[in-house]
Amino acid sequence: MADRFRDKLSIVLPTYNERENILPIAHELLVLGDRFDLEIIFVDDDSRDGTADRVRELARAAPQVRLIRRIGRAGLSSAIKEGILDATGDLVAVMDCDGQHPPSSVIAALECLQDPGLDLVIGSRFHPDSLIKGLSERRERNSTLANAVARFSLPRYRQLTDYMSGFFVCRLQSVLPYVRQIDVNGFKFLYELLAISRGRLRVEEIPLVFQRRISGESKLNLAVVWDLGISILHTLLLRSVPRRAISFALVGTTGIAIHLLIYSLTRNFLDFSFEFAQVSAVVGAASSNFLINNVLTFRTQRLAGLRLWIGLLRFLLVTSMGMVANVGVSSALYHQHTQTPLLAMFAGIAVDFVWKYAASSKFVWNSP
């Protein structure tokens, strides 16, 4: 068995506030060094709990361990991408650092990958032979639903059972061209890899014993769920529209509801003129969109404290041209077609969208 694996293996573990999990997972993985040339890469998003310090201490005693500490960069997909691009191994394994993926699964995946016809082996939580210990019933149901939607959006990989897995082993040479293209703003790296490859990767799954976390809390939150939905829509739209534009547009639909509510209140109950009611609605909807986009669309550049209020003011200023166009177009249509105020409002909103997205991305959240 010792000479079975002749290629070098890099194991990428993205971390954020996982200090207590570092030593247990590392000690289990270092044992694998008896079987093949090993490199363990911890990619840490500047954790506040001393995760990087713990990895650094470990690396002094174990030369197989490397640390990538990221300052000013954050996000699971970008951490995985950076780890894979920095890997020196011929084979790369990606797994969580919370103990939910047993190191023994690395061996099982590598044995499967010995088939020269394969590029990627996924550890599936939903394989018929898998055992799930670390998912609540609610999360298991939600994951099952998400996988069903993902399967619909990836027809060339319809045979798979877990598109959201955080555990996989791959041949670096095979996946590298696709890894370079992955949008680092995504959360589910594997889904993005499969979507970009468009069926060109030869993939197999192995059953996974999905354990309970060793320590810490799950990173699952509303932003993660939102991001998954954006990824699937992005794929269904044939990746022809930027991910952030899709998110910005969906947030904009909430702005439409706010816009209509404010317009209705100021126009019908306060008896304001159409122009004043429309201006109030535009500013109110813009403020609402800014706050939601700050949490969801631009969460990796999220503004807080005083910067949040400065950002709101800047957002209103840089998008004012769009708001002026919104009011101007809608007012012109309204006075020409006084019986169709909804048509006038929606025309103004459409004109407003393109400018808001482009200008706010650049000048508010400093994102290209």
Secondary structure as UniProt FT lines:
FT   TURN            2..4
FT   STRAND          9..15
FT   HELIX           19..30
FT   HELIX           31..34
FT   STRAND          38..44
FT   HELIX           51..61
FT   TURN            63..64
FT   STRAND          65..69
FT   HELIX           76..86
FT   STRAND          91..94
FT   HELIX           104..113
FT   TURN            116..117
FT   STRAND          120..124
FT   TURN            128..129
FT   STRAND          131..132
FT   HELIX           137..153
FT   HELIX           155..157
FT   TURN            158..159
FT   TURN            163..164
FT   STRAND          168..171
FT   HELIX           172..179
FT   TURN            180..181
FT   TURN            184..185
FT   HELIX           189..197
FT   TURN            198..199
FT   STRAND          203..207
FT   STRAND          209..210
FT   HELIX           222..236
FT   TURN            237..239
FT   HELIX           243..264
FT   HELIX           265..269
FT   HELIX           274..295
FT   TURN            296..298
FT   HELIX           299..301
FT   HELIX           306..318
FT   HELIX           320..336
FT   TURN            338..339
FT   HELIX           341..363
//
